[in-house]
Amino acid sequence: MLCSGALLAAPAVVRRRQRISQLTYNFNNRIGSGFLEQRDGGLSVFGLSIMKRMEKIGMGVNLSHCGDQTTLDALNAAQRQALFTHATCRALIPGHLRAEGEGRLADRNLAATVSGRPSRQRPR
């Protein structure tokens, strides 16, 4: 995950060839809430500014570990493609991307990958 202050030095981030970053990792940070938090406060004002800066410099915004409200806030704010680089739908693995997030992806023509991890999928 990108250090939240690092985007102030965006040229340095680009020079290091970092082209994608997660907004959160499981728990709350200054940007938003991770999916393991009991209370999801959504994308913060600071998080929105970080996301806008990421889009401006051409970085991919990865929502894989974001909580539900943070995910929905980021999808609503996205001006470019948002990414789920390693997530799957809740129908397959509880706790992962919910249907509303999946619908927003389709509505906005945004990108997602589906993680194929048979060892973690529910039996049918």
Number of C-alpha atoms within 10 A of each C-alpha: 10 14 9 15 10 12 18 11 9 17 12 12 16 14 9 9 10 13 14 18 18 19 31 26 18 16 17 21 15 15 22 28 28 27 24 15 13 11 14 19 17 21 26 17 12 13 20 18 14 22 26 19 15 18 18 12 14 13 22 19 25 24 27 26 24 31 31 23 19 25 30 21 18 25 21 11 14 17 13 18 18 26 21 24 18 15 19 23 16 14 13 17 14 13 15 19 24 17 12 12 17 17 12 15 19 12 9 15 12 17 15 20 12 11 12 12 10 9 7 10 14 10 7 4
